[in-house]
């Protein structure tokens, strides 16, 4: 992990005076809707290769804005611990890579490459909670998901002529991801049922066959809590 | 309610006692039952009076008057007592044996303000006796009031003794009945089943109904009150309804409240409780609604799902 990335993670954690909302006390279930926005570091293998020790292209990252939403269902095992599952959908603005070195029809090509990415993930995790009316939270979760990438567009010039094309292996498609998320937050119970909160989170998405995406985001949340009828 | 009943009973008996006293002759006016080997003062009205003086055999009792007595010796009806003048205004008496029969002694002061016929009674050592009796001349009203108070005090003391005994007997009887009822119910039916009904108030007081029980003809709902609010929670009551019908009996809560009130759940604490459900056979299979009421002004906590006797 690069120093910049570690710094980003540290900043996300340190700055998170916010929290996610709608965690549940013991026996409570809650559903939470959380719109989020942040920045993502989208990595693509567009760095070319050194030609001597490796033929694989090197990964190069680009920073984009991202936005999306999370829908979480949580159940309180204890007043201080609940488990949850959440569905996440987000999208990144166009990632731009200058001097991308890729292959076009088997021939090396260099130019400006752009590509957009959408993510959908299903995560499960646990949340540590402290408080009653005001609850600070720390959530850790794992998940799997899909990444939908647009066809990359390489723009460049050769022999004085401009061209735009899709590099080899960078057409549109869907790939599988694994994700790890850490979230801190602060929630406030408005009463027996409703709550609001703020949260900041850091997500690391590792592509199975694709380059990783790191996201730092923050959001507000609204939750509804109730006691489900369960046989225990 | 029992206390009120006792007060009414005492008042009535006191009135009857006062009326019966009014028809009776003058009595000594000690303000309380005479202690063992003590003294007393007897108030004599202008028209004269009588007094009964218990004494122990062999012990001297002084009869003291506010002014000199008439005559050299008192007029006594028995020779089994030694009776001597004690200065000008007193008489010393002593019973010569425990078998000395009751005797009377007529005494009068020089001015005639005190005229009294004293009855000397020899009592055993196990009974209280007097060693000094002071006679004082008072108006008829004062003597009446003193005798009235003495009579009332005597009656009340006797009644209080009886009531205390009655209470002791009643508590013992109630305890025996209660124990018997518990055993009968236990033998008839004793089944428990799990419940998982939960609800909370906006003040973060959480009620968990964790268990139901069949106990004889009645049932029990076991619950917990988890106080996550910032204030102590005082349980005012628990109501159980089957439809429109109230079916609950008494509620008990066991709390660790510092002030000793078992109905108070301290901040951050959880207290266990139970509420009786009457005639549980009539509501088997019906969904029950439980309302837990807290301090005035607080939001009642209502649980209306998942509470069924099966």
Boltz contact constraints between the chains, C-beta under 6 A:
constraints:
  - contact:
      token1: [A, 27]
      token2: [B, 198]
      max_distance: 6.0
  - contact:
      token1: [A, 132]
      token2: [B, 204]
      max_distance: 6.0
  - contact:
      token1: [A, 132]
      token2: [B, 228]
      max_distance: 6.0
  - contact:
      token1: [A, 191]
      token2: [B, 202]
      max_distance: 6.0
  - contact:
      token1: [A, 192]
      token2: [B, 200]
      max_distance: 6.0
  - contact:
      token1: [A, 192]
      token2: [B, 202]
      max_distance: 6.0
  - contact:
      token1: [A, 227]
      token2: [B, 198]
      max_distance: 6.0
  - contact:
      token1: [A, 229]
      token2: [B, 305]
      max_distance: 6.0
  - contact:
      token1: [A, 229]
      token2: [B, 306]
      max_distance: 6.0
